[in-house]
Amino acid sequence: MPLQLDTRQRAMLLEMGVHVWLPGTDFGVQAAAEESPASASERPQPPRPGANPVAPASPRPTAANLASLAASASPAVAALQGAGAANDLGQIHTLGWAALQQTAAGCQACGLCAGRTQSTLTTLTDGQSAKWMVVGDPPDEDEDAAGHAFAGDAGVLLDNMLKAVGAVRASADQPPPPGQDAALLANVTACRPPNGRNPQPAELAQCAAYLQRQIALAQPQVILAMGRFATQLLLAEHPDALAQPPGKQRGTVYRYRGIPVVVTYSPKALLRNSPDKGKAWADLCLAVEAIAR
């Protein structure tokens, strides 16, 4: 189903530096005219209904196939897959929103707790769902200080991107306005790693239980994976895709526990490299189509 944009959304995208090139629009003609032949050949074509590649849905890994799956995945993903059964033995998968937030705030199950000022785990109200879920890498200093994912300039850019598709970040304290879809924003870990280091595989595996519970409670219709570690977790059922560089992982609808997943650039990366905003817009269009299916 083609994405429909009103005047406000078009203006917002232009402010981001994104030329809207949906098929059959004046914006598309303008963007095509401004591009050189080389850049046009490198840019992914805008999504067309029925034309987007969709990764085949994989059955949830079981104890019988974890070994072969881990052999072809990265060490971090292998640890995540191997830790799934252990996480299921805990009580996190039974918690409601308030209890989940409280548990994450006091969690000392791994070394990441030494680096946090506060947990960045965001909750909704009981019974509330979110059409969109955006998962980023572990919290940075700004996110740790703010207590939520995607803070600072990167958060402002992401908010504008979501508004362009009719969504807004939501939480228990800030429900979406009428007529806008809720988007739950999350980090792949709820704590900032000490001194901003990379998380260890065992730490990612331990914290995955919190993210999995957020997904189960929010019941999103699509998930945006933004960042290397977020992508490792959310594409764990697609080991072949994990072997690809980030740019090659785009343009395909994957599945995480049955939910469509679209890989795209993090807002931080877009702030560093503005030309990629057009590609990120194509990813958002693909996510909209994944919802419509």
N, C-alpha and C positions, 0 to 999 in steps of 0.2 A: 504494500500500500504506500503510495508516494507520500512523503512528508510535506504537510502544508504549513507554510510560514506566513504570519501576518507581518504588517509593516514594522511593528516594534521588534520582532524577532530578527527581521532582515537587518535593521539598523544596528542591532546589538552585535550581530555577526560581523558586520562591516567594521564596527568599532574594535572588534578583536583582531581585525586584519584578515578575516576569512571571507573570501568571495563565494557567495552561494551559487553553486553550479548544478542545481537540480535540473533534471531533463525537462526541456520545453519551457524554461523561464528566461526572461531577459538577463537575469543575473548570470545564467550559464553562458549566454552568448558573450557577455562582457568579460567573464573570467577567461573564456577560451581565446578571446582576441588579445588579452594582455599577456598570455603565456607564450613563451618561446616553444618551438617544436620539441626541443629537448626536454624542457620541464613538463610539457604536456604528456610526453611518452612515459615519464617517470611517475606521474601522479596517478594514483588508482582511480579508476573510473567510478563515477557515482553509482550507488547501488540501484539495481532495477529489480522490481518484483519478480521473484522466481529465478533470478540469475545469480544470486549470491551463493558461493560455496558454503556448505554446511558440513561440519565435521560429523561423522556418524556417531550417534550416541553410544557410549561404551557402558557396559554393565558396571555396577559398583564393584571395585576390587574386593576379592575375598581372600581368605587365608591361603587358598590353593594357588592363586595366581600372583600373590604379592612378590614372590621371589623373582619371577620373570619380568614383572613390571619394574621392580627396583633396579634390575640389571641394566635396563635401557634408559633409566632416568638419571638426573643429576643426583649427587650425594644428598642434597637438601631434600629433594622430592622423595628419595628412597627412605629417608628418616621419617618424613611426614606419613608416607604410606605405612611403614612399619609401626608407627606409633598410634595408628587409628584404633586398633583394638584396645590398647591400653587406655586411651582417652575415654573410650566408651564405658570403661569400668568405673569411671568417676560419676559424679552427680551433676556435672555441668549441663549435660544434655537434658536435664529435667527442670532447670531453673527458669523462672519467669524473668521479665525485664529487670525489675528492681533488684531481685536477688542476684542476677547475673552481673549487673553493674557493681553491686556491693562486693561480690566475690572477686571480680577483676581488680577493684581498687585496693584490696588487701592481699592479693595473690603474691606468694613468695615461692612458687613452684620451680622457678628457674632463675638464672642470673640476670635476666632483664630487669627485675624489680629494683636492682641497685642503681639503675640509670633513670628511673622515673621520678618526676615530681608528682604527677598524678596520672591515672589511667585515661586513655583517650577513647575508651569504649562508650559509644553513644547508644542510647536506648530509645524505644518508642513507648507508647502507652499500650497497656494490655489490650489485645485484640486488634491493634492497628497494624496494617501491612504497608509495604513500600514497593511501588511498582519498579523503582530503580534502586540498585545498590552499587556503590562505587567503592572499590577496595584498593587502597594504596599501600606503599611499603611501610616499614616501621616508622613510628613517629620521629620527627626531627625536633629541634629545640623549640621552634614556634608552636608546633602541635602539642608538645609536652606542656608548655606554659599555658596554652589555651584550654587544654583538656578535651580537645576533639580533633578529628582528622581534617586535613586540608585547611590549614590556617594561613594567615598572612596573604601575600600577593597571589600565591598559588591557589589559595582558597577562593579569592575574589574571581580569578579567571575561571575556575571550575564552576562557581555559582553562575557566572554568565553563560557558560556552555550549557548548563542544565536548563537555565531559563529559556534558551533558544529552542529547546524541545519540550517546553511546557512543564518542566519539573523544578522542584526546589528542595534544598536540603531540609530534612525534617528531624525532629527529636521529640522526646516526651514533653519538653518545655516549649517547643515551637512546632506545632502541627502545620501542615501546608495550608495556604489560603484556599478557599473554594475555587474549583476549576483548575488547580495545579496538582500535578502528581508528586507524591512524596518520594524523596531520594534519601536513602540511609547511607551515610558516609562512614567508612571504617578503615582502620589500618590492619595489616596482616598480623601484627602483634599489638597488644594494647598498651605496651610499655616502650619507652624510648631506650634503646640499648645504651649501656654506659659509655660515655665519651663519644657517642655517635657511631660506634663501631657497627660492623655488620652482625646480624643475629646468627647464632650457630644453628645447625640443623636440628639439634635436640630442642633448642628454645623455640624455633618455629613450630616444631611438632607439638610441643606442650601448649603453646598459645593458640594453635589451630582449633582447639576445642571451643574456645570462646567465639571465634569467628563463625564456626559451623553452627553454634547455637544462635548467633545473631541472624544468620541466614534462615535457619529453621523458623524462627519467630517472625521475621519480617516477610517471609515468603515473596521475595522479589520476582518479577517477571523477566528481568534481565540483569546481569552483573557486568560492570565495566572493570576490567583488570588494568590497573595503572602501576607499572613498576615491575622490576625484575622478580622480587620475592613474592609479590602478590600473584604474578603470573605463574610462578613455579607451583604455588599451591592450587590455584584455580584450574590449571591445565594438567593436574596430576593424573587425570584419566586419559590423557592424550600424550603419552611419552614421545611419540614421533614428533609432535609439534614442539616439545620442549628442547629438542635437539636443534631447532631452527633459531637463527638470530631474531631479535625482537621485531625487526622490520618485516620478516617473513611470517610472523605469527599473526599479523593483522589481516583483515579481509575475510576471515572465516568465523562462523558461529560455532563455538565449542559448547561443551556441556559440563557442568559441575553438579553432580547429584541431580541430574535432570534439568537443571536451570540453564538457559542460554548464557554464554559468556562471550564477550567481545573484548579483545585486547586493543589497547590504545595507549597513546603517550600520556605520561603524567603531566600535570600542569607545570611543574618545575621545568621539565624538559621543554615544554612549549614556550616558556618564558625565556629559555636560553636560545631556542631556535624557532623563531616566529614562523618561518615558512612551513613548518610541520603542522600549523594550525589547520590548514586546508585538509590535510590527511586525517587529522583528529575529527574534523567535521564529517568526513566520509565514514569514520568509525561510528559516530553518533547516529548517522542515518542508518547504518547497518543494524545498530541496536534497536532503533525504532521499528525496523522491519521485523526483527526477531520477536519483538513484543506482539506485532500484528499477526504473526503466523498462528 
